[in-house]
Amino acid sequence: MARTGLTRMDVKRARDALLAQGQHTSIDAIRIALGNTGSKTTIHRYLKELEEDEGASLTRAGSLSDAIQDPVARLAARLHEEAQALVDQQAAAAAAQRSASRRSPKSQGSALSWPRCGSNSPAPPPPFARSRRRTPGLVWRCISATWTSSGSPNR
């Protein structure tokens, strides 16, 4: 004989039983209370419908007293203001650093260049010049004012 499936009343009964026991009414808890039957999607849909019908809020703001809600709201606003001030301060510092680096390109270029070997020798090629993969056998050394490689690249 075919099963009838899960009904909204089954979910409501299981949810009410969990609330009476003081447990959290998650989808998994309700599914366990129903005997590990029913899909999570169906249980979620019925829970959503029940909350809409009863006017329950997921944040449960109505269950908190005004004595608690007011200080929490003020604290949240103050934390937001302090965080925004910190973000603004860091953004201003980053903008100042960008404008300073635009004015002096020499300092930026020297920090990114390869170290020189000798007085007039060119810098070695980047480590991934030939391919994107590493070549652990290839080592660049400064020998008599020129960059040379030792070892063979493993291909």
Rosetta blueprint (number, residue, H / E / L):
1 M L
2 A L
3 R L
4 T L
5 G L
6 L L
7 T L
8 R H
9 M H
10 D H
11 V H
12 K H
13 R H
14 A H
15 R H
16 D H
17 A H
18 L H
19 L H
20 A H
21 Q H
22 G L
23 Q L
24 H L
25 T L
26 S L
27 I H
28 D H
29 A H
30 I H
31 R H
32 I H
33 A H
34 L L
35 G L
36 N L
37 T L
38 G L
39 S L
40 K H
41 T H
42 T H
43 I H
44 H H
45 R H
46 Y H
47 L H
48 K H
49 E H
50 L H
51 E H
52 E H
53 D H
54 E H
55 G L
56 A L
57 S L
58 L L
59 T L
60 R L
61 A H
62 G H
63 S H
64 L L
65 S L
66 D H
67 A H
68 I H
69 Q H
70 D H
71 P H
72 V H
73 A H
74 R H
75 L H
76 A H
77 A H
78 R H
79 L H
80 H H
81 E H
82 E H
83 A H
84 Q H
85 A H
86 L H
87 V H
88 D H
89 Q H
90 Q H
91 A H
92 A H
93 A H
94 A H
95 A H
96 A H
97 Q H
98 R H
99 S H
100 A H
101 S H
102 R H
103 R H
104 S L
105 P H
106 K H
107 S H
108 Q H
109 G H
110 S H
111 A H
112 L H
113 S L
114 W L
115 P L
116 R L
117 C L
118 G L
119 S L
120 N L
121 S L
122 P L
123 A L
124 P L
125 P L
126 P L
127 P L
128 F L
129 A L
130 R L
131 S L
132 R L
133 R L
134 R L
135 T L
136 P L
137 G L
138 L L
139 V E
140 W E
141 R E
142 C E
143 I E
144 S L
145 A L
146 T E
147 W E
148 T E
149 S E
150 S E
151 G L
152 S L
153 P L
154 N L
155 R L
